[in-house]
Amino acid sequence: MCCGYRVGEKIVYKEPNIDLEKSDRVCVFAPGSILPYIAGLVRTSAEKDDWIPFKAEIQCPDSNNTVIFEVRREKV
């Protein structure tokens, strides 16, 4: 199962949904790997007490297509 992500492609999450119009593509494996970190990023917490807002790279579990996602919160 290979989605074929390329550098610069994105998955846009706008709570509580993935914004399919702004996302390049969504592989079935991708949400499973990044969702725990997205849940952490959307909540408010004291930055000094929470490691999740500082997690920048997450590897997708797709064994046929190694993908490293950069996860970041952007102000809208």
C-alpha positions, 0 to 999 in steps of 0.5 A: 500500500503506497500513497507516493507522498512527495516532499511538500505535500500536506494533510490539513487537519481542521478540527475535527476533520481532515480538510480534503480540499486543502490536503494533497492526498490522504493515505489510510496509514497516515491518520493513524500515525499522526492523530495522537499528536494532532490531539495533543496539538489542539489542546491547550497546555503549559508548554514547559510541561508538555512534550507533544507540541515539540514533536516535529517528525512522525514516521508513517507505519506503512512498511512499503513506503517510508514517510516522515511527516512534519507536524506543526500547528499554524495560526489561522 
